[in-house]
Amino acid sequence: MGVRDINIDNTPLSERIAETIRTNILKGVIKAGERLVEPKLSEQLGISRTPIREALRHLETEGFIEIIPRRGAVVTEITDKDVDEIFVIKIRLEALAARLSAERLTKEDIEKMKELAAKVREGSSKVGHMVNWNSEFHDIFIKNCGNDRLIKILAGLQQQFKRATVFSFSETGRTQEVAREHQSIIEAIELRDKDRVERLVETHIRNGWEFIKSRL
């Protein structure tokens, strides 16, 4: 499965294991439906099962695997239908959240969005980092929309969003488009132009949707 190819750096071991498994799922080295068995991974890597268990739990929160009682961790499958169902919700609800937050976001919120947008623009060899930075960027306007029910609905779908949007960071070209779209959204927020913010977020999500569909 290529799980031996883990670089030694300052990242926690469990995160490095998760990143390697995540990348191999995206590349198709690890197939949908395949089981990830803790004892086998532990033996292959020559490490204890604790960081492996932590890595698998993290991947479950992202929707890459499902931990099934008495079966263990199984790689999930994502289909065209899954993507369509996820994004038809995402495009409407996140655009609404962005509109509602346009006049509520503070200077500190906007500065944090700029920091995250810069990280995405600079890029990372670790797809998980890119996915999380993008997710944090969206979370800022979602959590500041002022509608508790909307926040709760989107939080409940976060895992599925991450699993789908990870494909947006599989190619440098799309990553740079994401960075430019983030910058346009920030500029519209600074102008407090809620109509433009809503429209830009909707376009941003639609572009991601179309890109992911083209790669599945």
Backbone torsions as a table, in degrees:
resi	resn	phi	psi	omega
1	MET	NA	-4.5	-179.4
2	GLY	78.6	15.1	-176.9
3	VAL	-74.1	-8.3	177.9
4	ARG	-74.8	-21.1	-173.4
5	ASP	-80.9	65.3	-178.8
6	ILE	-112.5	117.6	-179.3
7	ASN	-73.8	146.2	178.1
8	ILE	-89.6	117.5	175.4
9	ASP	-149.0	-162.5	-176.6
10	ASN	-86.4	-1.0	179.5
11	THR	-71.0	137.8	177.3
12	PRO	-51.9	143.3	-176.2
13	LEU	-55.5	-41.6	-178.3
14	SER	-61.9	-36.6	179.1
15	GLU	-69.9	-36.9	178.5
16	ARG	-66.5	-39.5	177.9
17	ILE	-64.5	-45.2	-180.0
18	ALA	-61.0	-42.9	-179.5
19	GLU	-62.3	-41.7	-179.7
20	THR	-66.1	-44.4	179.3
21	ILE	-65.6	-43.4	179.3
22	ARG	-58.1	-47.2	-179.6
23	THR	-62.2	-41.0	-179.5
24	ASN	-69.3	-28.7	174.6
25	ILE	-68.4	-44.8	-179.7
26	LEU	-63.3	-36.7	-179.4
27	LYS	-78.5	-12.6	-178.8
28	GLY	86.6	5.9	176.6
29	VAL	-67.1	-40.2	173.2
30	ILE	-105.0	121.7	-171.6
31	LYS	-90.5	155.3	172.9
32	ALA	-58.3	135.6	-179.7
33	GLY	92.0	-12.2	-179.7
34	GLU	-74.1	141.7	178.3
35	ARG	-88.1	141.2	173.7
36	LEU	-110.1	105.3	-172.3
37	VAL	-96.1	121.1	-175.8
38	GLU	-54.9	-51.5	-178.7
39	PRO	-59.2	-37.8	-179.8
40	LYS	-67.5	-44.5	177.8
41	LEU	-63.1	-40.2	179.5
42	SER	-61.2	-42.3	179.6
43	GLU	-68.5	-42.4	-179.2
44	GLN	-63.4	-40.2	-175.4
45	LEU	-89.7	-16.7	-178.7
46	GLY	69.5	33.8	179.6
47	ILE	-131.8	168.6	-179.3
48	SER	-70.6	166.3	-177.4
49	ARG	-78.3	-16.9	-175.9
50	THR	-59.5	-53.7	179.5
51	PRO	-65.3	-29.1	177.5
52	ILE	-67.0	-43.9	178.8
53	ARG	-61.5	-42.3	178.7
54	GLU	-63.2	-40.8	179.4
55	ALA	-63.3	-42.4	-179.4
56	LEU	-66.5	-38.5	177.4
57	ARG	-63.5	-39.8	179.0
58	HIS	-64.5	-43.8	179.1
59	LEU	-64.6	-30.3	177.1
60	GLU	-67.6	-38.9	179.8
61	THR	-65.9	-25.2	178.8
62	GLU	-88.2	-8.2	178.0
63	GLY	88.1	7.2	-179.3
64	PHE	-76.4	-31.4	179.4
65	ILE	-134.6	163.8	173.2
66	GLU	-125.8	129.5	178.8
67	ILE	-93.9	112.2	-174.0
68	ILE	-106.6	129.6	178.6
69	PRO	-53.4	132.8	177.9
70	ARG	69.7	-2.7	175.4
71	ARG	-116.1	-27.1	-178.9
72	GLY	89.3	-154.0	-176.1
73	ALA	-86.0	128.8	179.7
74	VAL	-126.3	133.0	-179.7
75	VAL	-69.5	128.9	-178.5
76	THR	-81.9	160.6	177.8
77	GLU	-110.0	143.5	175.2
78	ILE	-122.9	126.2	-175.0
79	THR	-111.4	172.0	174.6
80	ASP	-56.1	-41.2	-179.1
81	LYS	-63.8	-41.6	177.9
82	ASP	-59.4	-47.6	-178.0
83	VAL	-61.6	-44.9	179.8
84	ASP	-61.5	-43.6	-178.6
85	GLU	-66.6	-38.1	179.7
86	ILE	-67.9	-47.4	-172.1
87	PHE	-77.9	-26.1	177.2
88	VAL	-66.6	-28.4	175.0
89	ILE	-79.4	-48.3	-176.5
90	LYS	-58.0	-44.5	-174.5
91	ILE	-65.8	-34.6	-179.6
92	ARG	-79.7	-49.4	-172.5
93	LEU	-74.7	-38.6	179.6
94	GLU	-71.7	-35.8	176.7
95	ALA	-63.4	-39.0	177.0
96	LEU	-64.9	-44.5	179.4
97	ALA	-60.5	-40.4	179.5
98	ALA	-63.5	-43.0	179.3
99	ARG	-60.7	-46.3	-178.3
100	LEU	-66.3	-29.1	-176.3
101	SER	-87.9	-14.5	-171.7
102	ALA	-52.2	-37.3	-177.9
103	GLU	-100.3	2.9	-176.4
104	ARG	-106.6	-22.3	-176.1
105	LEU	-66.7	136.1	-179.8
106	THR	-87.5	171.3	176.4
107	LYS	-60.5	-36.6	179.5
108	GLU	-65.6	-40.7	177.3
109	ASP	-61.0	-44.6	-178.0
110	ILE	-65.8	-38.9	178.1
111	GLU	-63.7	-38.8	178.4
112	LYS	-65.8	-39.0	177.0
113	MET	-62.4	-38.8	178.2
114	LYS	-64.2	-40.7	178.8
115	GLU	-62.0	-45.1	-179.1
116	LEU	-67.7	-39.3	177.4
117	ALA	-62.5	-37.7	178.4
118	ALA	-66.0	-39.2	178.4
119	LYS	-63.1	-42.9	178.4
120	VAL	-63.7	-42.3	-179.6
121	ARG	-62.5	-41.6	179.7
122	GLU	-71.4	-30.4	174.9
123	GLY	81.6	171.8	178.7
124	SER	-156.5	147.1	177.3
125	SER	-73.2	-11.9	-178.4
126	LYS	-100.1	110.3	-177.4
127	VAL	-57.8	-38.0	-179.2
128	GLY	-58.1	-37.2	177.8
129	HIS	-65.1	-44.1	-179.6
130	MET	-62.0	-44.7	-179.9
131	VAL	-61.1	-43.7	-177.9
132	ASN	-68.6	-39.5	178.2
133	TRP	-63.8	-42.3	178.5
134	ASN	-63.4	-43.4	180.0
135	SER	-63.0	-41.5	178.9
136	GLU	-64.4	-37.7	177.9
137	PHE	-58.7	-49.5	-179.9
138	HIS	-66.5	-37.0	-178.3
139	ASP	-60.5	-31.2	-177.9
140	ILE	-62.2	-47.0	-179.8
141	PHE	-78.7	-26.6	176.9
142	ILE	-66.4	-49.7	-175.1
143	LYS	-71.3	-13.0	178.8
144	ASN	-107.9	17.1	-177.5
145	CYS	-77.9	-17.3	177.4
146	GLY	83.1	3.3	179.6
147	ASN	-115.0	101.8	-174.2
148	ASP	-60.4	-36.8	-179.2
149	ARG	-68.0	-40.4	178.1
150	LEU	-64.6	-42.2	178.0
151	ILE	-59.6	-44.3	-177.5
152	LYS	-66.3	-41.4	179.4
153	ILE	-62.0	-47.4	-178.1
154	LEU	-68.3	-34.9	177.2
155	ALA	-62.9	-37.7	-179.7
156	GLY	-67.9	-20.6	-178.6
157	LEU	-101.7	-0.3	-173.9
158	GLN	-55.4	-43.2	-178.9
159	GLN	-58.6	-45.3	-179.8
160	GLN	-68.6	-36.2	177.9
161	PHE	-61.6	-44.4	-178.5
162	LYS	-62.2	-44.0	-178.3
163	ARG	-60.6	-37.2	-178.9
164	ALA	-79.8	-44.9	-172.9
165	THR	-73.4	-12.6	-179.7
166	VAL	-57.8	-29.1	179.7
167	PHE	-66.1	-23.6	-179.9
168	SER	-65.9	-16.8	-177.8
169	PHE	-111.5	21.2	179.2
170	SER	-88.2	-12.6	179.7
171	GLU	-137.3	138.8	-176.5
172	THR	-60.0	-39.9	-178.1
173	GLY	-57.2	-47.8	179.5
174	ARG	-68.4	-35.7	178.9
175	THR	-59.4	-42.6	179.4
176	GLN	-68.7	-33.4	174.9
177	GLU	-64.6	-41.8	177.7
178	VAL	-59.1	-43.8	-179.9
179	ALA	-61.3	-42.7	179.2
180	ARG	-66.4	-38.9	179.1
181	GLU	-66.2	-39.6	176.7
182	HIS	-59.7	-43.6	-178.8
183	GLN	-62.4	-40.9	178.9
184	SER	-64.0	-39.1	178.6
185	ILE	-63.5	-43.8	179.4
186	ILE	-61.0	-44.2	-179.2
187	GLU	-62.4	-38.7	178.8
188	ALA	-68.8	-36.1	177.9
189	ILE	-65.5	-40.9	179.7
190	GLU	-62.4	-29.4	177.3
191	LEU	-84.3	-7.0	-177.3
192	ARG	58.2	34.3	179.9
193	ASP	-92.6	88.8	-173.4
194	LYS	-64.6	-33.4	177.1
195	ASP	-63.5	-44.7	-179.1
196	ARG	-68.7	-40.6	178.3
197	VAL	-58.1	-49.1	-179.6
198	GLU	-59.6	-44.7	-177.7
199	ARG	-65.9	-41.0	-179.1
200	LEU	-68.1	-40.2	178.5
201	VAL	-65.8	-40.6	178.0
202	GLU	-61.8	-43.6	178.6
203	THR	-64.9	-42.5	179.0
204	HIS	-57.5	-47.4	-178.9
205	ILE	-70.2	-38.9	178.5
206	ARG	-63.0	-40.7	178.2
207	ASN	-61.7	-42.2	177.6
208	GLY	-63.6	-41.8	178.8
209	TRP	-57.4	-50.5	-178.4
210	GLU	-65.0	-38.9	179.4
211	PHE	-64.4	-46.5	-179.3
212	ILE	-61.8	-43.3	178.8
213	LYS	-59.7	-35.8	-178.3
214	SER	-72.5	-17.9	-177.0
215	ARG	-103.1	-9.3	-179.1
216	LEU	-80.8	NA	NA
